[in-house]
Amino acid sequence: MIDEFARIHPDAKIGNNVKIGPFVSVAGDVEIGDGTEIMPNAVIMDGARIGRNCRIFPGAVISAIPQDLKFDGEVTTVEIGDNTTIRECVTVNRGTVDRMKTVVGSNCLIMAYTHLGHDVKIGNHCILANAASVAGHVTINDYAILEGVVAVQQFVTIGAHAFVAGGSLVRKDVPPFVKAAREPLAYVGVNTVGLRRRGFSEEAVHLIEDMYRIIYVQNTNITKALSIVEETVPDIPERAEILDFIRKSSKGVMRG
């Protein structure tokens, strides 16, 4: 159902059973999947690719051009996966030549007043609480949770299943499976509650704790700590993910 007071460009591709409320603006280079709802006063700009069964709340602005002085009008997109909710007044900027697209995965919850900058990539099942501010080129992996008023510096990567406490300033990469808090941001433990909720075995949780105890608690330099993990911890998938993440970190990981 499209409200008579909505403004829809004739070139926009609108799926089946889409609901568009009054005073919504939808540009021409837009695709909206089946069953999605766009609520009053939302603005969907050129380059938006919205999946199925999403909910876009009032005041959201999807696919505005980047807040980047180097942007030169290149044709880029915002891609939002299925079953994702975008709450009130969220802004999602489209990509630049770096990645050519900004991506929000499926089954995500992006709460009110959050900003996602250009070329951000967010995985599936992520939650970003109210007024999170994510700068350009950031990567946030599956099942990560950012509490309210978290600010993430450009080019940072946040690992899968990580939990970042409210009000944090994220200047370094946050490895997978951890809880991060304090100022400057630091390791405060493993996200055991989240891991158990998502079906991780007790053995895997304990081994993850053992790995981060070696990396962050035993005051060993990071290169030596990773070697000790490799030598002493059983070869489980989570071990490979942690080692690979830290070794590939270009900004360096947060402190212990």
N, C-alpha and C positions, 0 to 999 in steps of 0.2 A: 504494500500500500504506500503510495507516494502522496503526501499532503499537497493540497492545491497551492499552498504558499511556499513550497520548496522550489528552488531554482536549479534545474537539472539540465546540463548541456546535452544536446541531442546525440552527441558522439559518445557519451559515457556508456559503458557496458554494465548494465544492472542485472543481476541474477534473479532467480525466482524467489518469491515470497520475501523480498526485501522490504523493510519498513523505513521510510524516510519522513522525518517529522517536519513541522513548519519551520520556515526560514533557514533551512539547510541549503548550503551552496555546494554543488558538485560540478567540477570542471570537466572538460571533454576527454582528456587523457587519463581516465579513471576506470578501474574495474572493481566491482563490488560483488562478492560471492553470495550464493544462495543463503537465505535465512538470516542475513545480517540486518541489524537495526542501527540506523543513524538518527540520533535524537536531536531535538530542536537546537538551532543556532550552531551546529557543527559546520566546519568548513573543510571540504575534501578537495584538495588542489591537484593540479596536473602531476602525474607520476604516481598517484596512489594505487596500490594493488592490495585490496582488502579481501581476506579469505571468507570462508563460510561461517555462519553462525557467530559472527563477532557482534559486539555491542560498543558503539561509539557514543559517549555521553555528551550532554550539552556543552558547548564552548570549546570542544577539542578542535585543533587545527592540524590536519594530517597532510604532509608533503609540501609544506612551504619551502621556498628556496633556502639553501644553507646560510647560516650566519658566518660566512667565511669570505673574506675579501678576495681570496684567490678564485672564487667561483666565477666562471665565465659563461654561464648560460648553458652548460652542457646538459644533454637530456639524461636525467637520472630518475631514480624511483624510490619510493617507500614500499616495502613489502611486509604485510601483516598476515600472519598465519591464521589458521582456523581456530574458532572458539576462544579468541582473545578479547579481553575487555579493556577498553580505553576510557578512563573516567574523566570527570569534568576538567576542562581547561588544560588538558595535556597537549603539548606541542611536539610533533615529530617532524624533523627536517629531512628532506631528501638528500641523496648522496652527492659526492663530488667525483672527480676523476680518480680519487684514491681507490674506492671500492665500487663506485657507480650506483650504489644503492644503500639505503638504510633498512635494516631487517629487524622485525620483531617476530619471534616464533609463534608457535601454536600454544593454546592453553595458558597464556600469560595474563597477568593482572597488572596493569599500569595505572596506579592510583592518581588522584586529582593533583593537578598543578605540576606534574612531572614534566621535565624537558629531556628529549632525546635528540642529541645533536647529529650532524651529518655523518654518514658512514658508520654509525653505530650498528653493532650486530648483537642481538639478544637471542638466546637460545629458547628452547621450549620449557614450559612450566615455570617460568620465572615470575617473581613478584617484586615490583618496585613500589614502595609505599609513598605516601603523600610528599610532594615537593622534592623528590629526588632530582638531581641535576647531573646529567650525563653528557660530558663533552664529546667532541667529535672523535671518531676513529676508535672508540672503546669497544671491547668485546666482553660480553657477559654470557657465560656458558650455562647449560641446562640446569634447572632447579635452583639457581642462585636466588637469594633473597636480600634485598636492600631495604632497610627500615627507613623511616621518614627523614627527610632533610639530609640525605647522604649526597655528597658532591664528589664526582669522579673526574679526575684529570684526564686530558686527552691521551690516547694511545695506551691506556691501562687495560689489562686483562684481568677479569675476575673468574676464578675457576668454578667448575660444576659443584653444586651442593654447598657452596660457600654462603656464609651468613655475615652481613656487615651491619653493625649496630647503628642505631639512629644518630644522626648528627655527625657522622664520621666524614673525614676528608681523606679520600683515597688517592694517594700520589704514587703508589707502587703497586705491582701486581699482587693479587690475593690468590694464593694457591687453592686447589680444590679441597673440599671437605672440611674447611676450617671455619672458626668464628673469629671475626676481626672487630676490634674496638680500640678505645683510648686515642690519645693525641700525643705524638704522632701515632698513626695507625699501627697496631701490633697484633700478633697472634695471642688469643686468649683461650684457646682450646679447640677441640674438634667438635664439629656440629653433630654430636651423637644423637640428639633428639631427632633432627631432620633425617639422618641416615636410617635410623630404625623405623621411622614412619614410612620410608620409601623402600623398605624390605631388605636392607643390607643385613647380612648375618652378623651375629655377635662376634664371630671370629674375625670377619673383615673389619668391623668397627675397632676391635682391640688392636689389630695389626696397624690400622691407620693411626691410632693413638701412639703406638710404639714408634712409627716412622717419624711423626712430628715431635715426639719426645727427643729423638736423636737430632733432628734438624734444628729445633727451636729451644730446647730446654738444656741440653748438655753442653752448651757453649762451645761447640765445635765449629770451625769455619765451614762454610756451606759446601765447598768442594769435598772436603773430607767427610762431612756428614752424609752426603749423597753416596759416597763410596761405602760407608758403613751400612747404610740402608740396603744397598745392593748386595752386600756380603752377608748380612744377618737376617734380613726379613724375607719370608717366603715369597716366591714369584707369583703374586696375585695381580689381577688387572689394575687394581687401585695403586699398587706400587709403581707400575709402569706409568700410569697417568700422572702421579705426583712427580716422579723423576723427570719425565718428559717436560712437564709444565715448567718446573724450576730451571731446567737446563736451557730451555728456549726463551726464557724471560728476557726481553730486551731492556726493560726499565728496571729490572731487579725486583725481588719479592719484598714484601713488607717485613719489618723487623720482628724479632722474637721477644 
